[in-house]
Amino acid sequence: MKKVIYLGFVLEFFALMLFYGYAYPIVPFWGDDFQYMNTYPTLTLSLASDGWIPSRLLPQYIQTSIAHLAAYVIMPLTNLDFLDSIASASALVLSSAFVGLHILLYLCAFILTTHKTKSLLLSSIFMLGCVTLAKSQMMPLLLPADLMAEGMGYLLTMVCFYTLPYLINLGLVVGIFILVLQGKDSLSTQITIRGGGNTYYSIFSNFFYGKCEYYTC
């Protein structure tokens, strides 16, 4: 049964890779896409250096990291052009994030139920619920869409500013919950309160700053 579950996660990863890499690839075309790919984030909370939401550091690091992965790893290894490399890097990161969250949800459900089949079913229902129940106006997990540019396809900036931070935050919460269920309260407290950069970047650096012009805060 364990091998079947592992195979299921592998198939899920490749299915997402095909979806994001070929069926609906993420190709940068907005000015924001290219701006954030070429911007090196800093830890200073300055409007001059960090833009319209200076406290949101994690999304900028994600977007710059995807660009570096595409330019310095995928392009030399595959001989793809830059846009195809960006699409491949985005697909790789998104697929890994989704499958990683699914694995954490499975582990959490397994601790609660001690039944592998039920745990896989429950975690899969949760993941499908995130995909099917979220509306486009609320920046859903699977189908990020910009409210001012509907129909233009995926936006790399929207993926890095919304989808991936959502997945990282959910993964962090589920991971801490797993530690609590395992009786490792002290370790979960250390991660939550004294987690340093990891906890800050995943949660606090995604707070909105000031008035949101187009999005629901």
N, C-alpha and C positions, 0 to 999 in steps of 0.2 A: 504493500500500500504506500509505503514511503517513496518508493521509486516512481509510482504513478503520480503522486503529488508533485514531486520534483519535476517530472516530465510536463505536468500541467503548467507549472510556472515558466518553464522554458518555452513551451508553445505559446503561452500568453505574451512572453517577451517578443518572440519573433512575429506574432500577429500584430503587436503594436508597432514594431519596427517597419513592417510592411505598410501599415496604415499611415504612420507619420512620415515614412521615408519615400513611399511611392504613391499611395492612393491620395494622400492629401499633405504633400510636403510643406514644410515651413520655410519659405524663402523670403529673405529680407527685401523689402521694397519701400518701406516708409522711411522718412528722414530720421525718426527716432531710432529705428532699427540700426542704421549705420552710425548714428551719433553715439549710442551707448556701447556699440561694439568697439568703438575707437576711443572710449573714455576710460581712463584708469581711475577707479573710485578712490576716494580718500576717507580717512576717519574723521575729518573735520565736518562739523555740522554748519556748513556755510552755504547760503543761497547762491553765492557767486560761483562756488566750485561744484556744488552737488545738485543744482537745478531746482525744479519746482517742488520737490519733496526731499529736502536735504537729509532727513532722518532715515530714509529708506536706502540702506546700504546693500543688503543682500541681493536684491534684483540686479543691481548694476554689476556686482561681482559675478553673478550667474551668467549674465549676457556676455561680459568680457571673457569669461572662462570658456563659453561655448565657441566664441570666435577664435580663441587661441587653440582650442582643441581641433577646430576645423582647419585652421591655417598651418599649424605646426605638427599635427599628427595625422589627420585624415588625408589631407592633400598630398603629402609626401608618400604615404603608404598606398594610396589608391589612384593617384594621378587624376582625381576629379577636379573640376574647376571650383572656384571659391563658393559659388552659390550652391552647387550640389554638395559641397563639403559642409556648408552650414546646415543644409537640410538633413544630412546624415548625422551630424553632431547633435542637432536638436532632437532627432528621432531617437538617438542612442540615450541621451540624457532623460528625455521624457519617458521612454519605455522602462529604463532602469528605475526611475522614480515611482512609476505606477506599480511595477512588480515588487519593488522594495516595500512600498506601503502595504500591498496585498499580503506579502509574507509576514509582516508584523501583525496585521489583523488576524491572519491565520494562527500565528503563535499565541496571540491573546485569546482567541476563541478556543484553542486547544487547551490552554490552561484552565479555562472556565468549564469546558465540557468533557475534557479528556477523551474525545472521540474525533478521530482524524477526518472522517467523512463529513460529520456535522460541522466541524471547524472550517473545512474547505467550502462547504455550502454557505455557511453564514458569512464568511469573509467575502465570498464571491457576490453574494446578494448585496452586501454593503457597497462594494465597488461598482456594481451595476447600478445601484441606486444613486450613487454620486454622478454617474454618467447620464442617466435617463431623467432624473427628477429635477436637476438644476436647469434653470432657464438661461437663455443667452444673455438676457439683460443683467444677470448676476455673475457673469464671468464663470461659466461652468468649468469643471475640471477637464473634460475631454474636448469640448468645443469652444475655446476662447474666441471671442469676437469683439472687435472694437465697435462701440455704439455709433460712432460717427462714420464708420466705413464698413457696414454690413455687406456681405457678399463678396468682399475682396479676398477672403481666405484668412488663413492664420496669420497673425502678426507676431513676429519674434519677440517684440517688446512686451506684448500682452502675455505671452507664455512665460517670460522671465519675471514679469512683475506680478503675475497673478497665479497662473497654474502651478509652476514649480514651488513658489513659496507656500501655497496651500498644501501641496503634497509634503513638503518638508515639515511644516508645522503639525500636520496630522500624524506624520511618522514620529515626530518627537513626543507628542502627547501619548500615542499608543505605546511607544517604547517605555515611557515613564510608568504608564499604567501596568505594563508587563512586570516591571521591577517591583511595583507595589504588590501585585498579585503573588509574586515569588517571595514576598516577605523581605525584600531588600529596600525597606523604607529609607534607611540612612543613605544608601547610594542614590536613590531617586531624589532625596532632598539635596544632596550634594550637587547633582546635575542641575536641578531646578534653581537653587539659590546661588550656588558657587560655580555654575557652569561656564562662567567667563564668556569668551567670544562665541562659542557655539550656541548657547541659549540666547544671547543677545541678538546675534545675527538672524537667527531663525524666527524670533518673535518680535522683539522690540524694534528692530530695524525696519519692520514692515508697517509701522503705524503711519497713518496719514498725517500730513502736516498742512494745516490751514484749510482753506476751502477747496473742495473737489468740484471741478467745473463740469465734468461729464459723467462722473461715476458716483454710484451710491456709496457713501462713506459708512 
